[in-house]
Amino acid sequence: MSDRLESIEQAARRKELSASAVANLKRWFTVNHYAPFRPEIERLIDARQWETLNDCFYQLIPFGTGGRRGPVGVGPNRMNEATVAESAQGLANKLLKTIAGRRPRVAVAYDTRLSSPAFTLCAAKVFAGNGIEVCLFDGPRATPELSFMIRDLKCDAGVVISASHNPPEDNGFKAYWSDGGQIVPPLDGELIEEVKAVEVVREISFEEAYGRGLIRRLAPEDDRRYQQAVAARALTDCRQVKIVYSPLHGTGLTSVAPVLRAAGFADIHLVESQKDPDGRFPNVPGHKPNPEVTTGLDAAIALAKAIQADIAMVSDPDADRLACAVSDGKGGFALLSGNQSAALMMEFIGREMQASGSLKPSHRVYTTCVSSPLFPTIARAYGLTVKDDLLVGFKWIAEQIEKQADPEDFLFGSEESIGFMRGPQSRDKDAAAAALLMAEIAARQKAAGRTLLAFLDDIYRRYGYFHDAGASIFLEGAKGSERMARIMAALRQSPPAEVAGLPVLAVIDRMTNRIRGLDGTSLGTVDGPTSNLLIFRLREDHKSWIALRPSGTEPKIKFYLSLYAPATGDLAATRTATAALAERMVKTLADTAMAIP
């Protein structure tokens, strides 16, 4: 051991390991609690894998927009049974400090990833070891069902073991509070401090916990309550539509498919090669189960073309996000962006509820500051209450619902990354609720002899043409994280005067929540929490902007763009011209960012 400790010191002197990595590495290498990980640490030291060791050990894996998420491996900056146990212990400590006079209760769910069952068992044993009752699913379940169950079973918190759409080598620990929403400030900061302070992990065996009644297995009737709650949000009785659906080897067969059937949709065709739960995601191109990646829909679109379906839908592994491709009526299929799907959903909800007399001015809709202005434009046209400047992440939408006097006044929420919420029954994005909406829209349009693309063009002609675009650049490891920080700092200090010929009129800095001109003149402020996000406003109508931020769940910097153009002439020509400008603008800002060393 002493030789390897000396190797660590030598690597530190060569600046191959940061001070924090050295401290954490020594702790994991010497403390008995981490003994199961010692052989892997020894292997990495002997192989002189200092860059890997530095990335594994330089920090405690943080909470981002989706909780704690990252590669499975050794060290405090990786997902493993030690970091899961410490996360669970930190949450248990917070619950025990917060709740007095009764036994706390948590719900725990997990997705189809290979490490998820073991991580779930680890968390459950820790909660039980702290005298906390655990409501445990009997197999993989969708994240939005976990959110529903927290409130339905009167739990004080919840955890889902999932890395959502990340690659198969990743996993995560996503924490929820008693409202069913993800943990938000200041609670998230308090929780991470509890995790950092963990010195002793208390756990008991699963057998002992189950025997003492500390672990409760949920039953099929629990699933049905969730499914029925989602299906009850249906707005029409139109059901004649042919649907193709793929869960991408994830949990969607427990949520999306049952909800569609419960709502009365019968003509549903599964992508057989991708329907079975499998954390390797073997039949997904590149083994990347992200529906935002267009190749993830290839199999669904191929089946849809073969059987002449009306719509193809694909959810990610924890079934909280939904991507859609729709028939063009000529044998082809077009992919919808998250913003386009949101516009279709909002216009459909507005029309149907207005026609039934159930639409109220008190109904509220929410979206994020990097989502298209089209959806809130539609909502305002229907007289709804709109908040469209939230930070990225559905935890902020859940927080707004919790602040409402009547949660049922929440009508709809979305963000550009194919996430949608319909109603307050789940306090996180839900692929099943989104699939129900899209199926209803497709059936309504089919009954009228029209396609969803024609419906979307109607929306553009009524509200104007909105083009959205985006890009991501991966910057992995500790060096990547440091570079992202430098990029954001440099653009914050010296924002571009123009982007591909369009002048920047204002900078919205969500780190300070201040709006300023390029000369530093104060132009106003934004309410709410802060985040490392910059938005460059391009036109005074507030409908055109370009933005960037480091992702909260993946090692990448993300770029977002919205461009507005009046749809008064040839819509096809407007679409082509706007798309070309958008592509140049995203590339220009990305190139500017990547030129920063």
N, C-alpha and C positions, 0 to 999 in steps of 0.2 A: 504493500500500500504506500509506503514512504517514497518508493521510486516514482510512483505515479503522481503523488502529491508534488514531488519536486518537478516533474514534467509540467504540471499545471503552472507552477510558479515561473518556470522558464518561459512558457508560452505567454504568460502575462507580461514578463519583462520584454518580450519581443513584440508586444502590443497585438498579439494574436487573440488574446482574450481580454474582454473588458473587466473592470474591477467588480461589477455586479455579477458577471458570469463566473468569475473566480470564487466569489463568496458563495454563490448558490451551488456551484459544482462541488466545492469542498463539503458543503452541508449534505448534499445528496450522496456523496462518496463515503461519508464517515458515519452519518446517523443511521442507527439500526432500522428505523422506520422505512428507509429507502433501500434496504438490503436487496430486495428482489430485483432492483434496477442496476445493481453494482456490476454484474457481468457485461451489460451493454455499455456502461460508462467506461469500464476497463478496455473494452474492445475499441471504442472510439479514441481513447487516449493513446493506446498502443499503435493505432493506425494514424496518429497525428491529425485527426480530423478536427482541427481547431476551429475552422469556420462553422462547421456543423455544431460543435459543442458550444461555441459562443452564441449561436442562434437559439439553441435548445435551453440555454441557462441564463441569458442576459437579463430576462425579466420574468415576472409572474404574468402568465397569459391574461390579457386584460378583458374587461367586458366592453363590447362594441355595440353597434345598433342591434345585433342579434344575440347578445350574450357573449359567452366564452366559446371560441371556436378556433380550431387549428389542426395541424397534422397530429396524428397519433404517434407517440414516441416517448423518449426518455427526457426528463427535465421539467422545470416549472413552466417553460414556455411551450409545452406540448400537452396534448390530451393523453392521459394515462390514468390508471387506477388511483395513483397518489393524488394527482391534481383534481380528479373527480371527487375523491373522498374528502379532500380539504375544502373543495367547493361546497359539498354537502354539509360538512361540519360547520363551515362559516355561516351557511344559511340556517342550519339548526340553531347555532348560537344566537343569531339575530331573532329567530322566532321565539326562542325561550326567554330572551330579554324583553320582547315586545308583548307577549301573551302571558297573562297571569291567571291562575285559578282554574285552568282547564288544560287538557292535553291538546297540543297543536296537531293539525292534520295537513298532510301534503299529498298531492297527486303526482305520479311519476309516469311518464310515457317515453317511448323510444321508437326510433325509425329502423330501417332494415340494414343499416351498416353492420359490418362484421363484428365490430367491437361494442356495439350498442347493448346487447344483452348483458355482457359482463359489466359494463359501466353502470347500467341500470341496477343490477344486483348490488354492486358496490355502494351506490347512493342509497338504496333502500336499507341496506344493513346499517349504514351510518345514521340515517334518520331514526330507525328503530332503536339503535344503540343509545340515542338521546331521548328515548321515551316518546317519540313523535309517531303518530299513526300514519301509515302509508297506504294510499289507494293505488293499486298497481294493476295495469292492464295485463292481459294474458298473452299478448303478442304485440307486434308493431302497430302503432296507431298514428293518425295524423296530428300534427301540432295543434290545429284549431280545435280538435276534439279535446285535447288536454286543456286548452283554455276554457272551453265550455264546461268541462267537468269540475274545474276549480270552483266555479260559482254554483254549479248544480249540486255538488256534494258538500258545499260549505267548507271548502278547504281554506287554509290560511296562506298557502303558497303552492307552487307547482314547479316541476322540472321536466323538461324534455331533453333526452339525450339524442342529439341530432346535429348534423352539419348542413342540413338543408340541401342545397344544390351543389355543395362543394365536391371536389374529387373524392374517390373512394378511400384515399388514405387519410382523410380528415374525419374529425368528429367534434361534438360540442356539448356544452352544458348551458342550456337556456333557462333562466330563472323567471318565474312569474309570481305575482303577489295575489292577494285575496280577491282583487277585482277581476282576475283573469287576464290582466295585461302584463306585458313584460315590465321588469323593474326599471324605474326611472329615477332621476335625481330627486332628492339627495339620497334616496334609499340605495341606489346602485353603488354610490361611493361608500356608504356605510357598510354595505355587504362586502365589497372588495377589501375594506379594512379588516372586517371580521375574518375573511379568508387569510389575509396576510398574517393575522395574529394567531392563527391556529398553531398550537404546539402539540396537542394531543387529539387524536381522532378516536372517538368512541364508537364502537360498532359491536354488534352481536351477530350470531349466525342467522341465516335465513330461517332455518328450522326453529330456532328459539323464538325469533320474532313472530313467525306465523303461529306457533303454539301459544304465544302470549296475546294473540289478537292484535298485534301491532302492524301486521301486514294484511290487507284485505284485497282479495282478487276481485276485480270488476267483472261483471257478467254481461251477456248479450243484451239484456234489457237496458243497461247503461248506454251501450252504443246506440240503441234505437232511440233513446231520448234525444241524443244529439242529432241523429239523422232526421228525426221528425221535426225538431226545432228549425233546422235549416230548410227542409222541404216546405214548411209552413209559410215561408217568405215568397212562395210563388205568386205571380201576379195575373196569370192568364190560365185558360184551360186548353191552349193550343199545344198539342203534343205530337203532331205528325211531322217528324223530322228524323233524318237518319244521322246518327252520331257515331264517330270513331273516337275512341279514348285509349290513352296509354298512361299508366302510372310510372313509367320508366323504372320498373323494378322496385318501386317504393310502396308507400302506405295507402295510395289512392283507392285500392280495391276495398278498403275498409271505410271510405268516406265518400269519394266522388261518385263511384258507381252505385252504392246503396242509396244515396240521396237522390240521384236522378231517377232511380226505379221507384223510390218512395213517392216522388212527385208525379209519377205516372208516365215517365218516358220509358218506352219498351224497345225501341229500335236502336240498341246500343251494341257496337261492335268493338271488342277489345283487340289490341295489338298483341297477338298471342306470344310473340317472341319477347315482349317486354312486360308481361303481366305478372310474372312470378316474383315475389320479394327476393332480392339478391343484392347484398351490399357491394358486390364487385361490379354491379351494373354492366354485365357482360355483353348485352346486346344494344348498348347505347354507344353511338360513335365516339371514339376516344375515351370511353368510360367516364364521360363527363355528363352527369344527369341534370344539366341546367337547361330548362326549357327556353331560356333567353337565347341560347346558342341554337341557331337555325337548324343545324344538323340533328338536333334532338327531336325534331318533328318529322324527319325524313320517313321513318317507318309508318307513322300515323298518316301522313299525307299519301304515301304510296297505297295504303289500304283504302283510304277515302276515295282516291281516284278509281281504284279497282272496283269498288262497290257503288260508286256514284253517290257518296255521302254528301251531306250538306255542310257539315262542320267537323273538324278534327280538333281534339283538345288533348293537351298533355300537361300533367302535373309533375312537380319535382318530388324528391324522395319523401319529404315529410308532408306533402300534399297541402302546402299553404299557398303556392303560387300556380298560376294557370296560364299557359300559352295557347293561342288559338290560330288555326288556319281555316279559311272559309272558301267555299266554292265561288268561282266567278261565273257560274252558269254555263261555261263553255268547255268544261272538262278540266280546267286548271284550278289551282288553289293559291290563295294569297295569304301570307302571314300578316297577322295584326300585331302592332306594337302594343305595349301595355297602355299607352295613352289613347290609342285608337279604340281598344276594347273598353276602356273607361268611358270614353265619349259615347259609344254605342249603349253601354249600360245606363248611363245617366239620362240620355235622351229617352230610352225605353221606359225607365222608371218614371220619369216626369210625365210622359204621354199617358201611360197606363193609369197612374195614380190620379192624374188630373181628370182623366175621363171617368174614373170611378168615384170622384169626389173625395178621395182619401188624402189628397196632398194638402199639407198645411204649411204656412209660413214658418212655423216653429220647427219644422223638419230641418235637420242639420246635415251638411256634408263637409267632409274634410279631405284635404290632400296636402302634398308636400311641396316645398318651394322649388324642387327640381323636376316637378311633374308639369305636363303641358297645361297652359292656361285654358285650353278648350273645355275640359270638364267643368271647372268652376264657372266659365262663361255660360255654359248650358244651364247649370244649376241656378245661377242668378236670373236667367231668363224665365225660369219657372217660379221665381219669387222665394227661393229657399235661402236659408242662412248658411253662409259659406265662410270657411276659414281655410286659406290656401297657402299659408306661409309656414307650415310646420316643418320641422327638421325631418331628415330621412329616417324611416323606421316606423312601423305601425304601433310601437309603444306610445308614440306621441298622439296618435289618433285614439288609442285606448284611454289615455289620460284625459283627453277632451271629453270622451263619453262619460267618464266617471265624474266629471265636473258638472254635467248636465243635470238639471232638476229632474228630468224624466229621460232615462236612457232610451226609451222607445222613440224619442224624437230623433235619434240617430238613424239616418236613412242610408247613407252610402259613403264609403271612403275608398281611396285608391292611391297608389303611387306608380310611377312609371315602370318599375321593375316587375310588371305583371302580378302585382298584389292588389287584392280587392276585398272589401268587407261590405256585407249587406246585412244590416240589422245588428243589434247589440248582443246576440246570443253567444258569440265568440268574440273575444277581445283581441283577436289577431287576424291577419289575412287568412282567407279560407278558399282553397281551390274548389271545394264542393259548392259553396255558395255562389262562386263565380261561374262554375259550370252550369248550375241551374239557371242563372240569368242568361248566359249565352245560348243555352238550349232553347229557352223561351223566346229570345229575340229571333233566333234562326227559324223557329216554328212559326212565329207570327209573320215574318217576312215571306216564308215559303207559302203560307196560306194566302198571302196577297200576290203571289206570283213574282216575288222579287228576291234578290240576293242581299246579303248583309253588306256587300260592297256598294250596292246602289243606295242602301240606307245610309251608309257612311258618307257618300257623296251628297245626299240630301242635307246631312248635318253640316258639311262644309259650305254648301250654298247658303244655308241659313245663318251660320255664325262666322264664316270666314275660314280660310284654309290655314291650318296649323300643321307645321312639319316639325317632328321631333327626331333627334338623332343623338347618338352617344358613342363613346369609345372607352376602352380600358387599357391601361398599360401596367403590366405586372412588374413589381419591384420587390423581390423576395428577400427575406432574411433581415438581420439587423442593419446591414448596409442599405438595403432597400428602404427600410423604415426611416433611416436617417436622411436618405435622399428625398423621400416624399416630404419630410419636414422642411428641407431646404427649398424645395420647389414652391411649397405653399408660402413660406416666409418671403421668398424673392418676389413672387407675384403679388403678395399682399403689400409689400413695400413699393414695388414699381409695377403697377398694373399696365397692361398694354393699352396704347392710345386707340388702337383699332384692331379689328380681327377680320382678316380677308376683305378689307375695304370698308367695313361697317364701323363707324366710330363708337367707342365705348363712352356712354353718357354718364354712367354712374357705377360705383362699386358697392355691392351689398356684402359686407363682411360679417358673416354669422359668428365669427370668433368674438367680435365686440358688439354685434347687433347694431352696427352703425352703417348708415348709407352716406357715401361721400362722393364728391366729384373728383376728377383726376387731379385737380389742383389742391385737394384736401378739404375743400369746402363741405361743411356738414349739410346734408340734404334730408336728414331725418333719422329715425331709429326703427328697429323691429322689436316687437315684444317676444318674450319666450326665452328658452334656454339657449346656450351657445354651442357652437360646433365648428370644427375646422373646415369651413366651406366658404368659397368665394363665388359670387354671382356677378357677372358683368352685364349690366343692362344696356341694350343696344338701341332701343327706341322708346319714346316717351309713352307709348300706349301700354307699356309694361308687358307686352305679349311676345317680345323677342329678347332673348338673353342667351348667354352661354356661361356655364358654371363648371367648377371642378372641386373635388374633395377626395381625400384618402378613404378607401372603403373601410367600414367598421368590421367586416367579417372576412375579408380576403386581402392578401398583400398586393394591392393594386391601387392606382389612382384612377378615378372615374371622371369622365367628361360628359356633360349634358348640354343639350341645346334645344331651344324652341324658337321657331321662326314663324311669324304671322304674315299672311298676305291676303288682301281682299279677294273674294272669289266672285268677281263681277264678270269675268270674261270666260275664256276657255280654261276649264278646271284642269284638264290634262296638261296644258302648257304651263299653268301656274305650278302644278305639282312638279313638273320636270325642272323648271328654273329654280324653284325653291330648294329642291333636293340637291341640285348641283352646288348651290351656294352653301348649303348646310354642310356638305362634305368638305368643301374648301375650308370652312370656318373651324370645324372640329380638328382637321389636320393641322391648320395653322396654329391653333392654341396648343395642341398636343406637341407639335414640333418646338414651339416656344418653351413649353415646360421641360421637355427632354433635353433642351440645350443648356439647361441650368445644371451645373455639375454637382 
